[in-house]
Amino acid sequence: MYNEVHKILAQHGIALMPLKGIWLQVCVYRSAGTRSITDVDILVRESDYERAQHVLIAAGFRANEIPDKPRVNSIYTHNLKDLLNLADLKGPLEDDMNENSELRESWATISKWSEHARYQVWTSDAAAIMLEAVGAADKGLLPWLQKR
């Protein structure tokens, strides 16, 4: 799995660093069969993040196959609910929000955002609320996503 991801990103000039389980497999065990893994944790430069994300999503498409239009649209928009569905994280988020009402409040704040909001003038208070909803360690969506 790591070799596939590495090859895809390398074709686009994107360097990566293996992390956690895959790092152990690549650097310590040196054999794919020695340590079982079910996902690949990697680190890319912040400046390459969005491009790496698009490249890896695009790798899921096949040549000579017409992709599902709603899937394509959800990839190329910033509709957070669509992106959550695309990543198969709607159910896990719902489950965790049932356990953590502050996470639910954060999602309620974040889900109102749209790409048009980038061009709006925000008050300091509104910006602070959004930043907390995104990044707070105990209730922010970004820490929640990073655990997945």
PyRosetta script that sets phi, psi and omega in degrees:
from pyrosetta import init, pose_from_sequence

init()
pose = pose_from_sequence("MYNEVHKILAQHGIALMPLKGIWLQVCVYRSAGTRSITDVDILVRESDYERAQHVLIAAGFRANEIPDKPRVNSIYTHNLKDLLNLADLKGPLEDDMNENSELRESWATISKWSEHARYQVWTSDAAAIMLEAVGAADKGLLPWLQKR")
pose.set_psi(1, -45.6)
pose.set_omega(1, 179.8)
pose.set_phi(2, -61.0)
pose.set_psi(2, -44.8)
pose.set_omega(2, -178.1)
pose.set_phi(3, -60.1)
pose.set_psi(3, -38.0)
pose.set_omega(3, 178.5)
pose.set_phi(4, -63.5)
pose.set_psi(4, -48.4)
pose.set_omega(4, 179.6)
pose.set_phi(5, -63.0)
pose.set_psi(5, -44.3)
pose.set_omega(5, 179.3)
pose.set_phi(6, -59.2)
pose.set_psi(6, -45.8)
pose.set_omega(6, -179.3)
pose.set_phi(7, -62.0)
pose.set_psi(7, -46.1)
pose.set_omega(7, -178.7)
pose.set_phi(8, -61.1)
pose.set_psi(8, -47.4)
pose.set_omega(8, -178.5)
pose.set_phi(9, -69.6)
pose.set_psi(9, -38.5)
pose.set_omega(9, 179.2)
pose.set_phi(10, -61.7)
pose.set_psi(10, -35.3)
pose.set_omega(10, 177.7)
pose.set_phi(11, -61.6)
pose.set_psi(11, -21.0)
pose.set_omega(11, -179.8)
pose.set_phi(12, -108.9)
pose.set_psi(12, 14.2)
pose.set_omega(12, 177.1)
pose.set_phi(13, 69.7)
pose.set_psi(13, 26.5)
pose.set_omega(13, -178.5)
pose.set_phi(14, -106.0)
pose.set_psi(14, 116.3)
pose.set_omega(14, 178.4)
pose.set_phi(15, -80.4)
pose.set_psi(15, 148.8)
pose.set_omega(15, 177.6)
pose.set_phi(16, -139.4)
pose.set_psi(16, 161.8)
pose.set_omega(16, 176.2)
pose.set_phi(17, -128.8)
pose.set_psi(17, 126.9)
pose.set_omega(17, 177.7)
pose.set_phi(18, -70.4)
pose.set_psi(18, 145.8)
pose.set_omega(18, 179.8)
pose.set_phi(19, -128.0)
pose.set_psi(19, 159.8)
pose.set_omega(19, 172.4)
pose.set_phi(20, 50.9)
pose.set_psi(20, -127.1)
pose.set_omega(20, -173.3)
pose.set_phi(21, -57.7)
pose.set_psi(21, -42.2)
pose.set_omega(21, -179.3)
pose.set_phi(22, -67.6)
pose.set_psi(22, -33.1)
pose.set_omega(22, 177.1)
pose.set_phi(23, -61.8)
pose.set_psi(23, -44.5)
pose.set_omega(23, 178.0)
pose.set_phi(24, -60.9)
pose.set_psi(24, -43.2)
pose.set_omega(24, -178.8)
pose.set_phi(25, -63.6)
pose.set_psi(25, -45.3)
pose.set_omega(25, -176.1)
pose.set_phi(26, -75.7)
pose.set_psi(26, -45.4)
pose.set_omega(26, -170.8)
pose.set_phi(27, -96.2)
pose.set_psi(27, -27.2)
pose.set_omega(27, -176.5)
pose.set_phi(28, -103.6)
pose.set_psi(28, -56.6)
pose.set_omega(28, -175.2)
pose.set_phi(29, -80.4)
pose.set_psi(29, -28.0)
pose.set_omega(29, 178.5)
pose.set_phi(30, 55.1)
pose.set_psi(30, 24.9)
pose.set_omega(30, 178.8)
pose.set_phi(31, -150.8)
pose.set_psi(31, 130.9)
pose.set_omega(31, -177.8)
pose.set_phi(32, -65.4)
pose.set_psi(32, -26.6)
pose.set_omega(32, -175.5)
pose.set_phi(33, -88.3)
pose.set_psi(33, -11.0)
pose.set_omega(33, -174.8)
pose.set_phi(34, -74.6)
pose.set_psi(34, -35.5)
pose.set_omega(34, -177.2)
pose.set_phi(35, -131.8)
pose.set_psi(35, 122.9)
pose.set_omega(35, -178.0)
pose.set_phi(36, -78.8)
pose.set_psi(36, 132.0)
pose.set_omega(36, 174.7)
pose.set_phi(37, -134.3)
pose.set_psi(37, 154.3)
pose.set_omega(37, -179.7)
pose.set_phi(38, -118.4)
pose.set_psi(38, -5.5)
pose.set_omega(38, 176.7)
pose.set_phi(39, -149.0)
pose.set_psi(39, 173.0)
pose.set_omega(39, -179.3)
pose.set_phi(40, -124.0)
pose.set_psi(40, 118.2)
pose.set_omega(40, 175.8)
pose.set_phi(41, -99.5)
pose.set_psi(41, 122.8)
pose.set_omega(41, -179.1)
pose.set_phi(42, -132.2)
pose.set_psi(42, 162.3)
pose.set_omega(42, 175.4)
pose.set_phi(43, -123.3)
pose.set_psi(43, 131.2)
pose.set_omega(43, 174.2)
pose.set_phi(44, -123.5)
pose.set_psi(44, 160.0)
pose.set_omega(44, 177.0)
pose.set_phi(45, -58.9)
pose.set_psi(45, 145.1)
pose.set_omega(45, 178.9)
pose.set_phi(46, -56.1)
pose.set_psi(46, -38.0)
pose.set_omega(46, -178.9)
pose.set_phi(47, -68.9)
pose.set_psi(47, -18.4)
pose.set_omega(47, 179.5)
pose.set_phi(48, -100.2)
pose.set_psi(48, -5.3)
pose.set_omega(48, -170.5)
pose.set_phi(49, -56.9)
pose.set_psi(49, -53.6)
pose.set_omega(49, -175.7)
pose.set_phi(50, -63.8)
pose.set_psi(50, -41.8)
pose.set_omega(50, 179.1)
pose.set_phi(51, -64.8)
pose.set_psi(51, -41.6)
pose.set_omega(51, 178.7)
pose.set_phi(52, -61.7)
pose.set_psi(52, -41.6)
pose.set_omega(52, 178.6)
pose.set_phi(53, -60.9)
pose.set_psi(53, -47.2)
pose.set_omega(53, 179.8)
pose.set_phi(54, -64.5)
pose.set_psi(54, -40.9)
pose.set_omega(54, 179.9)
pose.set_phi(55, -62.3)
pose.set_psi(55, -44.5)
pose.set_omega(55, -178.5)
pose.set_phi(56, -70.2)
pose.set_psi(56, -36.1)
pose.set_omega(56, 175.3)
pose.set_phi(57, -65.1)
pose.set_psi(57, -45.1)
pose.set_omega(57, -179.4)
pose.set_phi(58, -62.3)
pose.set_psi(58, -29.6)
pose.set_omega(58, 179.4)
pose.set_phi(59, -63.4)
pose.set_psi(59, -19.2)
pose.set_omega(59, 177.6)
pose.set_phi(60, -76.7)
pose.set_psi(60, -10.0)
pose.set_omega(60, 177.9)
pose.set_phi(61, -89.2)
pose.set_psi(61, 152.4)
pose.set_omega(61, -178.3)
pose.set_phi(62, -114.2)
pose.set_psi(62, 144.9)
pose.set_omega(62, 177.8)
pose.set_phi(63, -61.5)
pose.set_psi(63, 146.1)
pose.set_omega(63, 177.5)
pose.set_phi(64, 61.1)
pose.set_psi(64, 26.0)
pose.set_omega(64, 178.3)
pose.set_phi(65, -129.3)
pose.set_psi(65, 129.9)
pose.set_omega(65, 178.3)
pose.set_phi(66, -79.2)
pose.set_psi(66, 119.3)
pose.set_omega(66, -178.0)
pose.set_phi(67, -73.5)
pose.set_psi(67, 158.5)
pose.set_omega(67, 177.3)
pose.set_phi(68, -64.9)
pose.set_psi(68, 119.7)
pose.set_omega(68, -174.7)
pose.set_phi(69, -58.5)
pose.set_psi(69, -45.5)
pose.set_omega(69, 178.2)
pose.set_phi(70, -58.7)
pose.set_psi(70, -35.9)
pose.set_omega(70, 178.2)
pose.set_phi(71, -64.6)
pose.set_psi(71, -45.3)
pose.set_omega(71, 179.0)
pose.set_phi(72, -60.8)
pose.set_psi(72, -46.5)
pose.set_omega(72, -179.3)
pose.set_phi(73, -61.3)
pose.set_psi(73, -39.0)
pose.set_omega(73, -178.4)
pose.set_phi(74, -69.7)
pose.set_psi(74, -27.5)
pose.set_omega(74, 178.1)
pose.set_phi(75, -73.1)
pose.set_psi(75, -39.8)
pose.set_omega(75, -174.5)
pose.set_phi(76, -96.0)
pose.set_psi(76, 15.5)
pose.set_omega(76, 171.4)
pose.set_phi(77, -118.8)
pose.set_psi(77, 171.5)
pose.set_omega(77, 177.4)
pose.set_phi(78, -108.8)
pose.set_psi(78, 25.4)
pose.set_omega(78, 177.7)
pose.set_phi(79, -70.8)
pose.set_psi(79, 109.2)
pose.set_omega(79, -172.3)
pose.set_phi(80, -64.2)
pose.set_psi(80, -33.8)
pose.set_omega(80, 178.2)
pose.set_phi(81, -66.7)
pose.set_psi(81, -41.0)
pose.set_omega(81, 177.1)
pose.set_phi(82, -64.0)
pose.set_psi(82, -42.8)
pose.set_omega(82, -179.9)
pose.set_phi(83, -65.2)
pose.set_psi(83, -36.7)
pose.set_omega(83, 176.8)
pose.set_phi(84, -62.3)
pose.set_psi(84, -43.5)
pose.set_omega(84, 177.3)
pose.set_phi(85, -64.7)
pose.set_psi(85, -43.5)
pose.set_omega(85, -179.3)
pose.set_phi(86, -58.7)
pose.set_psi(86, -37.6)
pose.set_omega(86, -179.2)
pose.set_phi(87, -84.1)
pose.set_psi(87, 4.3)
pose.set_omega(87, -177.9)
pose.set_phi(88, 56.3)
pose.set_psi(88, 39.8)
pose.set_omega(88, -178.9)
pose.set_phi(89, -114.0)
pose.set_psi(89, 3.0)
pose.set_omega(89, -179.1)
pose.set_phi(90, -62.4)
pose.set_psi(90, -48.5)
pose.set_omega(90, -179.9)
pose.set_phi(91, -62.0)
pose.set_psi(91, -51.2)
pose.set_omega(91, 178.8)
pose.set_phi(92, -60.0)
pose.set_psi(92, -37.1)
pose.set_omega(92, 178.0)
pose.set_phi(93, -66.1)
pose.set_psi(93, -44.0)
pose.set_omega(93, 178.5)
pose.set_phi(94, -58.4)
pose.set_psi(94, -45.3)
pose.set_omega(94, 179.6)
pose.set_phi(95, -59.1)
pose.set_psi(95, -46.5)
pose.set_omega(95, -177.7)
pose.set_phi(96, -71.0)
pose.set_psi(96, -32.5)
pose.set_omega(96, 177.0)
pose.set_phi(97, -68.3)
pose.set_psi(97, -29.1)
pose.set_omega(97, 175.8)
pose.set_phi(98, -66.4)
pose.set_psi(98, -27.7)
pose.set_omega(98, 179.1)
pose.set_phi(99, -91.0)
pose.set_psi(99, -21.9)
pose.set_omega(99, -172.9)
pose.set_phi(100, -134.6)
pose.set_psi(100, 98.4)
pose.set_omega(100, -177.5)
pose.set_phi(101, -65.3)
pose.set_psi(101, -28.2)
pose.set_omega(101, 177.5)
pose.set_phi(102, -68.0)
pose.set_psi(102, -36.0)
pose.set_omega(102, 174.8)
pose.set_phi(103, -63.9)
pose.set_psi(103, -39.2)
pose.set_omega(103, 176.9)
pose.set_phi(104, -61.6)
pose.set_psi(104, -42.3)
pose.set_omega(104, 177.6)
pose.set_phi(105, -63.0)
pose.set_psi(105, -40.5)
pose.set_omega(105, 178.1)
pose.set_phi(106, -62.9)
pose.set_psi(106, -44.7)
pose.set_omega(106, 179.1)
pose.set_phi(107, -63.1)
pose.set_psi(107, -38.9)
pose.set_omega(107, 178.5)
pose.set_phi(108, -60.1)
pose.set_psi(108, -39.3)
pose.set_omega(108, 178.1)
pose.set_phi(109, -69.9)
pose.set_psi(109, -49.8)
pose.set_omega(109, -174.9)
pose.set_phi(110, -66.5)
pose.set_psi(110, -38.9)
pose.set_omega(110, -174.3)
pose.set_phi(111, -68.6)
pose.set_psi(111, -13.0)
pose.set_omega(111, 175.4)
pose.set_phi(112, -80.8)
pose.set_psi(112, -13.4)
pose.set_omega(112, -178.2)
pose.set_phi(113, -70.2)
pose.set_psi(113, 147.9)
pose.set_omega(113, 172.4)
pose.set_phi(114, -141.3)
pose.set_psi(114, 168.1)
pose.set_omega(114, 179.7)
pose.set_phi(115, -61.8)
pose.set_psi(115, -23.1)
pose.set_omega(115, 177.9)
pose.set_phi(116, -69.6)
pose.set_psi(116, -24.2)
pose.set_omega(116, -179.9)
pose.set_phi(117, -64.6)
pose.set_psi(117, -21.8)
pose.set_omega(117, 178.6)
pose.set_phi(118, -61.9)
pose.set_psi(118, -25.6)
pose.set_omega(118, -174.9)
pose.set_phi(119, -101.3)
pose.set_psi(119, 4.2)
pose.set_omega(119, 179.9)
pose.set_phi(120, -93.5)
pose.set_psi(120, 155.2)
pose.set_omega(120, 174.0)
pose.set_phi(121, -87.9)
pose.set_psi(121, 125.5)
pose.set_omega(121, -178.4)
pose.set_phi(122, -104.5)
pose.set_psi(122, 143.0)
pose.set_omega(122, 171.7)
pose.set_phi(123, -73.6)
pose.set_psi(123, 161.1)
pose.set_omega(123, 177.6)
pose.set_phi(124, -60.0)
pose.set_psi(124, -40.6)
pose.set_omega(124, -179.8)
pose.set_phi(125, -64.8)
pose.set_psi(125, -45.4)
pose.set_omega(125, -179.6)
pose.set_phi(126, -63.9)
pose.set_psi(126, -40.2)
pose.set_omega(126, 178.4)
pose.set_phi(127, -64.9)
pose.set_psi(127, -40.3)
pose.set_omega(127, 179.6)
pose.set_phi(128, -64.7)
pose.set_psi(128, -40.3)
pose.set_omega(128, 178.2)
pose.set_phi(129, -63.2)
pose.set_psi(129, -43.6)
pose.set_omega(129, 179.2)
pose.set_phi(130, -65.0)
pose.set_psi(130, -44.7)
pose.set_omega(130, -179.8)
pose.set_phi(131, -61.5)
pose.set_psi(131, -40.1)
pose.set_omega(131, 177.7)
pose.set_phi(132, -66.2)
pose.set_psi(132, -42.3)
pose.set_omega(132, 179.4)
pose.set_phi(133, -61.9)
pose.set_psi(133, -33.9)
pose.set_omega(133, -179.8)
pose.set_phi(134, -80.5)
pose.set_psi(134, -47.5)
pose.set_omega(134, -166.1)
pose.set_phi(135, -110.7)
pose.set_psi(135, -7.8)
pose.set_omega(135, -177.2)
pose.set_phi(136, -58.8)
pose.set_psi(136, 132.2)
pose.set_omega(136, -175.0)
pose.set_phi(137, -58.2)
pose.set_psi(137, -38.0)
pose.set_omega(137, -174.3)
pose.set_phi(138, -91.5)
pose.set_psi(138, -17.8)
pose.set_omega(138, -175.8)
pose.set_phi(139, -142.6)
pose.set_psi(139, 3.1)
pose.set_omega(139, -177.5)
pose.set_phi(140, -79.2)
pose.set_psi(140, 148.5)
pose.set_omega(140, -179.4)
pose.set_phi(141, -71.2)
pose.set_psi(141, -36.0)
pose.set_omega(141, -179.4)
pose.set_phi(142, -62.5)
pose.set_psi(142, -48.5)
pose.set_omega(142, 175.4)
pose.set_phi(143, -59.2)
pose.set_psi(143, -36.6)
pose.set_omega(143, 177.9)
pose.set_phi(144, -62.4)
pose.set_psi(144, -45.5)
pose.set_omega(144, 179.8)
pose.set_phi(145, -64.6)
pose.set_psi(145, -39.6)
pose.set_omega(145, -178.0)
pose.set_phi(146, -64.3)
pose.set_psi(146, -21.1)
pose.set_omega(146, 177.1)
pose.set_phi(147, -79.9)
pose.set_psi(147, -11.5)
pose.set_omega(147, -177.2)
pose.set_phi(148, -101.3)
pose.dump_pdb("model.pdb")
